[in-house]
Amino acid sequence: MLVYTNIEDLRRHYVRRTPKMFYDYAESGSWTEQTFRENTSDFQHIHLKQRVAVDMSGRSIRSMMIGEQVAMPVALAPVGLTGMQSADGEIKAARAAEKFGVPFTLSTMSICSIEDVAEHTTQPFWFQVYTLKDDDFMRRLFERAKAAKCSAIVVTVDLQVLGQRHKDLKNGLSAPPKLTAKSIANMATKIPWGLEMLKTKRRSFGNIVGHAKGVTDPSSLSAWTAEAFDVSVKTLKDTE
Ligand SMILES: Cc1cc2nc3c(=O)[nH]c(=O)nc-3n(C[C@H](O)[C@H](O)[C@H](O)COP(=O)(O)O)c2cc1C
């Protein structure tokens, strides 16, 4: 049995198992990737101070987050394309969060849809939205989140303009993955990932394809994404 004791162990497993285009999506940043590197390295400057001779019995990190009891004050952040990292990834992550007792946030850019996750969990989860230009689509997203009994809406306000992510451009990142000689050669080395993917029907953006105007199949999605974000954040200002 493999014993994973830290995030680096998981990362090594992940790089072996996952096609390069999806690994690079999660493990890279935009432009020079300076912020991506510093998001990790900055933490190395933080030191925890040990306190001694204090009563350590009955310690707990249980807490409340927006009215919900949580095992620790941490929620799973929204991560787009999780269902491409591992088949049905959002359902797996939501169930793990539920078992541990912390909130799970489903991204608008998830592979499993709001309804998919609701169907496979018993606790309410949070749902993340962007400020998008398409009011109808936004309204329907809120209705779907409400129908799925989501307990919070998380609004992302830092993505009016998509960053230029060089690795994603070079890899031709897409969901489902585009079949090129390079991507096929790489996926052929990821057999367990591929077998799991073949078993699920969830291989594109479940909240968008079939729901946003004009996006009836994955091929029309990139045109939608390029146009969808509200550069002015008008949607937010209107609701102030
Ligand atoms: C691979 C990846 C995908 C992400 N996808 C989304 C997303 O779909 N929606 C969103 O609002 N934030 C997304 N984020 C941002 C995260 O939810 C989170 O806010 C950010 O990583 C900062 O939190 P951290 O310091 O714990 O990493 C993503 C981040 C990463 C690394």
The ligand as a Tripos MOL2 file, in Angstrom:
@<TRIPOS>MOLECULE
LIG
   31    33     1     0     0
SMALL
NO_CHARGES

@<TRIPOS>ATOM
      1 C1         -5.8020   24.7860  -11.3010 C.3       1 LIG1
      2 C2         -6.6350   25.8750  -10.6940 C.ar      1 LIG1
      3 C3         -7.9240   26.0480  -11.1570 C.ar      1 LIG1
      4 C4         -8.7360   27.0420  -10.6200 C.ar      1 LIG1
      5 N1        -10.0090   27.1880  -11.0800 N.ar      1 LIG1
      6 C5        -10.8080   28.1210  -10.5640 C.ar      1 LIG1
      7 C6        -12.1430   28.2580  -10.9950 C.ar      1 LIG1
      8 O1        -12.6180   27.5110  -11.8640 O.2       1 LIG1
      9 N2        -12.8910   29.2470  -10.4430 N.ar      1 LIG1
     10 C7        -12.3990   30.0870   -9.4830 C.ar      1 LIG1
     11 O2        -13.1280   30.9510   -9.0220 O.2       1 LIG1
     12 N3        -11.1430   29.9660   -9.0260 N.ar      1 LIG1
     13 C8        -10.3390   29.0080   -9.5450 C.ar      1 LIG1
     14 N4         -9.0570   28.8760   -9.0800 N.ar      1 LIG1
     15 C9         -8.5970   29.7240   -7.9700 C.3       1 LIG1
     16 C10        -8.7070   28.9610   -6.6520 C.3       1 LIG1
     17 O3        -10.0480   28.6320   -6.3660 O.3       1 LIG1
     18 C11        -8.1450   29.7720   -5.4480 C.3       1 LIG1
     19 O4         -8.8930   30.9170   -5.2720 O.3       1 LIG1
     20 C12        -6.7370   30.1830   -5.6590 C.3       1 LIG1
     21 O5         -5.9770   29.0810   -6.0440 O.3       1 LIG1
     22 C13        -6.1520   30.8050   -4.3560 C.3       1 LIG1
     23 O6         -6.2450   29.9190   -3.2960 O.3       1 LIG1
     24 P1         -4.9560   29.1470   -2.7490 P.3       1 LIG1
     25 O7         -4.0580   30.2090   -2.2190 O.co2     1 LIG1
     26 O8         -5.4870   28.2250   -1.6980 O.co2     1 LIG1
     27 O9         -4.3870   28.4050   -3.9350 O.co2     1 LIG1
     28 C14        -8.2330   27.8870   -9.5970 C.ar      1 LIG1
     29 C15        -6.9250   27.6850   -9.1260 C.ar      1 LIG1
     30 C16        -6.1470   26.7070   -9.6600 C.ar      1 LIG1
     31 C17        -4.7310   26.5210   -9.1340 C.3       1 LIG1
@<TRIPOS>BOND
     1     1     2 1
     2     2     3 ar
     3     2    30 ar
     4     3     4 ar
     5     4     5 ar
     6     4    28 ar
     7     5     6 ar
     8     6     7 ar
     9     6    13 1
    10     7     8 2
    11     7     9 ar
    12     9    10 ar
    13    10    11 2
    14    10    12 ar
    15    12    13 ar
    16    13    14 ar
    17    14    15 1
    18    14    28 ar
    19    15    16 1
    20    16    17 1
    21    16    18 1
    22    18    19 1
    23    18    20 1
    24    20    21 1
    25    20    22 1
    26    22    23 1
    27    23    24 1
    28    24    25 2
    29    24    26 1
    30    24    27 1
    31    28    29 ar
    32    29    30 ar
    33    30    31 1
@<TRIPOS>SUBSTRUCTURE
     1 LIG1         1 GROUP 0 **** ****
